[in-house]
């Protein structure tokens, strides 16, 4: 009888440990995930950032976003402007990947 009570307590303890560790994993996994913004919101934020930049605001840069992946298309005056656009866009919240398809005129 003593052995069966002890075995029961051990099994309950193991069950509690397993349940608590599963909860902890779920909570930590949720904290590590980035919040994914709607693509239209990301596109608007990218366009706004490009429009606010004194170097880039003069260009007609097309922005397309699919699942957080941003594509820039258009023509700029120099390779430095291509790099500048990448710097600006990569700072925008919600941009998970950038394909910079800008080219020099």
Residue pairs with C-beta under 8 A, 6 or more apart in sequence:
34 96
36 67
36 68
36 94
36 96
37 45
37 68
37 93
37 94
39 65
39 66
39 67
39 68
40 65
41 94
42 65
42 68
42 70
42 92
42 93
42 94
42 95
43 63
43 64
43 65
43 70
45 92
45 93
45 94
46 63
46 65
46 70
46 89
46 92
46 95
47 63
49 88
49 89
49 91
49 92
50 56
50 57
50 59
50 61
50 63
50 85
50 88
50 89
51 57
53 84
53 88
55 81
55 84
56 76
56 81
56 84
56 85
56 88
59 74
59 75
59 76
59 81
60 74
61 72
61 73
61 74
61 76
61 85
61 102
62 72
62 73
62 74
63 70
63 71
63 72
64 70
64 71
64 73
65 71
67 96
68 94
68 95
68 96
68 97
69 96
69 97
69 98
69 99
70 89
70 92
70 95
70 97
70 98
70 99
71 98
71 99
71 101
72 85
72 86
72 89
72 98
72 99
72 100
72 101
72 102
73 101
73 102
74 102
74 103
75 102
75 103
75 104
75 105
76 82
76 85
76 102
76 103
76 104
76 105
77 104
77 105
78 104
79 104
81 102
82 100
82 102
82 103
82 104
85 100
85 102
86 98
86 100
89 95
89 98
89 100
90 98
